[in-house]
Amino acid sequence: MEPRILDPSPVASLDDYVAAGGGRGLDAARKLGPLGTIDHVEAAGLRGRGGAGFSTGRKWRTVAENLSAVVPPTVVVNAAEGEPGTFKDRTILRRNPYKVLEGAVTAAVTIGADRVVLGLKRSFTTELEQLRRAIAEVGSAGWADGIELLVTEGPGHYLYGEETALLEVIAGRQPFPRLAPPFRHGVDVVGDISTVADVTMAGPGDATPAPPTLVNNVETLANVPGILAEGPDWYRNLGTPESPGSIVCTVTGRTRRHGVAEFPMGTPLHRVLDEIGGGTDPGERVVAVMSGVANPLLPASLLDTPVSYEAMQAAGAGLGSAGFIVFDDTADLVAVAHGVSRFLAVESCGQCTPCKQDGRTLADRLDRLRRSVGDEHDLAEVQDRLASVIIGARCYLANQHQLVVESILRLFPDQVRAHVSGEVEAADIELIAPILDLEDDRAILDQSHLDKQPDWTVGDVDSGQAPADRMDQRRPDLPEPA
């Protein structure tokens, strides 16, 4: 297929982007007007590429229907990519930041926003440099007249990528998820709300002077220019009726090579794994695939599953951000369960006590099982804590913990039983961590995450406090990993 989102080589300048057809989507949006633009995006069936797959057109319409009479809305580009196994947003920004900016400015024009804020991790130095250069070019070209283009450099914490926690960082606070959704309370605070992370959920009929914020993922916005320039029918020429278009996939784990590539939605998963990953090492076979740490594992018997939101869900897994981590028959899946559990327990902010405390217990008991020193009591406690970890959760992290670990226990009971009985030796730690970069067809994982403590400090000593208790919400300058 002709690439739609992931340019085959980096676009060097705005002039080159325009010469290849860039800018036509923004022109079309200005002619269509706000409602016509939203109608086109909705008719195309574009679904958010940040993981949830929510209708982009519906999200835009919801924000447009909840505008404040006091303050204009804001568009936020979620570029805080940190899902283990995923490198697609950074690849898109490296290849063509102009396409993302065109989509973001189009969104701002459509909802009447006066600001576009792009949230990246401060460690994304390559992407930050390219993006700032592209913003300067776009500003000089007059694409964003009346719209301020800003970049926020945030911390390395996983929750920075959660959309309400991202808004908290942009507003100058810690990445602690909120209760109120962005269409009710955006970046700007109006009235007597002092700590936005603690506000209660607004009801359907509640009026609020707080302006909404439209939050979209990098890949989502990169789809917008093509939809408006070519039309919804063109967009639907690829993909499935429920998941139109293409998707940018990352493949890492136990494959011959790692990488990022674009595929039509509905492509069989085994083809994605083969074309990017090149298969497993000789003599090995795939036993399971995990899409980040947000969805249950998919067993090897279901590798024919189409890469679409509906097919992956029907198979008992989930598409997420299409960052596929491959495990072959050399992998110890109990160690994988511990790796996922440890990552999520560490990255939990602690606003919800079960998420943090039960999550830490899960990680501890799974570690005992991994080392083959655990017993039936440890396994029973894992089952108990999986049921309680999600109680009162304000974001999806606790649900992820439950879904991924439960799927491993269900799919690989023999491996679990072998560790409980002591029939197998201790397994090595399986590092589940974000990708720092891709070099020579291999993903470089964040090894330093093994030293990150549950209180979000790095070192040998854990204070025992949750980040939400330890870190002043108004002091984002406190020590934290970059």
NORQUIMO-V236598 format. One record per pair of residues at least 24 apart in sequence whose C-alpha atoms are under 8 Angstrom apart, sorted by the first residue. I is the first residue (numbers start at 0). J is the second residue. Records with the same first field share a line. If there is no record, write none. Layout:
I: J / J
This chain:
0: 262 / 263
2: 261
3: 222 / 225 / 245
4: 91 / 218 / 221 / 222 / 245 / 247 / 261
5: 90 / 91 / 94 / 95 / 247 / 260 / 261
6: 91 / 94 / 95
7: 94
8: 94
9: 93 / 94 / 95
10: 94 / 95
12: 133 / 136
13: 97 / 133 / 136 / 137
16: 97
21: 98 / 224
22: 101 / 224
23: 224 / 227 / 228
24: 101 / 102 / 105 / 223 / 224 / 225 / 226 / 227 / 228
25: 101 / 102 / 104 / 105 / 224 / 227 / 228
27: 227 / 228
28: 105 / 108 / 109 / 227
29: 108
32: 109
33: 108 / 109 / 110
34: 109
36: 109 / 227
37: 109
39: 226 / 227 / 230 / 231
40: 223 / 226 / 227 / 231
42: 231
43: 226 / 230 / 231 / 232 / 234 / 235 / 243
44: 231 / 235 / 241 / 242 / 243
45: 219 / 222 / 242 / 243 / 244
46: 219 / 242
47: 215 / 216 / 219
48: 216 / 217 / 218 / 219 / 246 / 319 / 320
49: 215 / 216 / 217 / 218 / 219 / 319 / 320
50: 318 / 319 / 320 / 321
51: 319
52: 308 / 319
55: 219
58: 213
59: 106 / 110 / 213
61: 182
62: 110 / 182 / 211 / 212 / 213
63: 110
65: 182 / 183 / 210 / 211
66: 210 / 211
67: 207 / 208 / 209 / 210 / 211
68: 208
69: 208 / 209 / 210
70: 208 / 209 / 210
71: 111 / 112 / 113 / 210
72: 110 / 111 / 112 / 113 / 114 / 185 / 210 / 211 / 212 / 213
73: 107 / 112 / 113 / 114 / 115 / 116 / 185 / 186 / 210 / 211 / 212 / 213
74: 103 / 106 / 107 / 112 / 114 / 115 / 116 / 212 / 213 / 214 / 215
75: 115 / 116 / 117 / 118 / 212 / 213 / 214 / 215
76: 103 / 115 / 116 / 117 / 118 / 214 / 215 / 216 / 217
77: 117 / 118 / 119 / 160 / 162 / 165 / 214 / 215 / 216 / 217
78: 117 / 118 / 119 / 120 / 160 / 216 / 217
79: 118 / 119 / 120 / 153 / 159 / 160
80: 119 / 120 / 160
81: 155 / 156 / 157 / 160 / 433 / 434
82: 157 / 291 / 292 / 320 / 322 / 432 / 433
83: 291 / 292 / 322 / 431 / 432 / 433 / 434
84: 249 / 250 / 251 / 252 / 290 / 291 / 322 / 323 / 324 / 432 / 433 / 434
85: 248 / 249 / 250 / 291 / 320 / 321 / 322 / 323 / 433 / 434
86: 249 / 259 / 322 / 434 / 436
87: 218 / 247 / 248 / 249 / 259 / 322
88: 217 / 218
89: 126
90: 259
91: 217 / 218
92: 126 / 129 / 130 / 217
93: 125 / 126 / 129
96: 129 / 130 / 133
97: 133 / 137
98: 220 / 221 / 224
99: 217 / 218 / 220 / 221
100: 134 / 220 / 221
101: 221 / 224
102: 220 / 221 / 222 / 223 / 224
103: 220
104: 142 / 143 / 146
105: 223 / 224
107: 146
112: 146
113: 145 / 146 / 147
114: 146 / 147 / 148 / 149
115: 146 / 147 / 148 / 149
116: 148 / 149 / 150 / 151
117: 148 / 149 / 150 / 151
118: 150 / 151 / 152 / 153 / 165 / 169
119: 150 / 151 / 152 / 153
120: 152 / 153 / 154 / 155 / 481
121: 152 / 153 / 154 / 155 / 481
122: 155 / 481
153: 481
154: 479 / 480 / 481
155: 479 / 480 / 481
156: 346 / 480
157: 346
158: 346 / 347 / 348
161: 394
162: 214
167: 195 / 196
168: 475
171: 473 / 474 / 475
172: 472 / 473 / 474 / 475
173: 470 / 471 / 472 / 473 / 474 / 475
175: 348 / 350 / 467
176: 393 / 394
177: 393 / 394
178: 393
181: 211 / 212 / 213 / 214
182: 210 / 211 / 212 / 213
183: 207 / 209 / 210 / 211
184: 209 / 210 / 211 / 212
185: 209 / 210 / 211 / 212 / 213
186: 210 / 211 / 212
194: 472
218: 247
237: 263 / 264
238: 263 / 264 / 265
239: 264 / 265 / 307
241: 308 / 309
242: 307 / 308 / 309
246: 321
247: 321
248: 320 / 321 / 322 / 323
249: 275 / 321 / 322 / 323
250: 275 / 276 / 322 / 323 / 324 / 325
251: 276 / 322 / 323 / 324 / 325 / 441 / 442
252: 323 / 324 / 325 / 326
253: 279 / 280 / 324 / 325 / 326 / 327
254: 278 / 279 / 280 / 325
255: 279 / 280
256: 440 / 441
257: 437 / 440 / 441 / 442
258: 437 / 440 / 441 / 442
264: 305 / 306 / 307
265: 305 / 306 / 307
266: 305 / 306 / 307
267: 302 / 303 / 304 / 305 / 306
268: 302 / 303 / 304 / 305 / 306
269: 302 / 303 / 304
279: 327
283: 327 / 328 / 329
284: 327 / 328
285: 325 / 326 / 327 / 328
286: 326 / 327 / 328
287: 325 / 326 / 327
288: 323 / 324 / 325 / 326
289: 322 / 323 / 324 / 325
290: 317 / 318 / 319 / 320 / 321 / 322 / 323 / 324
291: 319 / 320 / 321 / 322 / 323 / 324
292: 339 / 399 / 400 / 403
293: 317 / 319 / 396 / 399 / 400 / 402 / 403
294: 318 / 319 / 399 / 402 / 403
295: 402 / 403 / 404 / 405 / 406 / 407
296: 403 / 406 / 407
298: 410
331: 414 / 426
332: 407 / 411 / 414
333: 365 / 368 / 369 / 407 / 408 / 414 / 415
334: 365 / 366 / 369 / 426 / 427 / 428 / 429
335: 428 / 429 / 430 / 431
336: 365 / 403 / 404 / 407
337: 362 / 365 / 366 / 369 / 429
338: 428 / 429 / 430 / 431
339: 400 / 403 / 404 / 431
340: 365 / 400 / 404
342: 431 / 432
343: 396 / 397 / 400
344: 453
345: 451 / 452 / 453 / 454 / 455
346: 453 / 455
347: 396 / 453
348: 465 / 466 / 467
349: 465 / 466 / 467 / 468
350: 465 / 467
351: 391 / 392 / 393
353: 387 / 388 / 389 / 390 / 391 / 392
354: 388 / 389 / 390 / 392 / 396 / 397
355: 388 / 465
357: 384 / 385 / 387 / 388
358: 384 / 388 / 397 / 400
360: 384
361: 385
368: 415 / 418 / 419
369: 418 / 425 / 426 / 427
370: 418 / 424 / 425 / 426
371: 418 / 419 / 420 / 421 / 423 / 424 / 425 / 426
372: 418 / 419 / 421
373: 418 / 419
374: 419 / 420
375: 419
378: 419
455: 479 / 480
456: 480
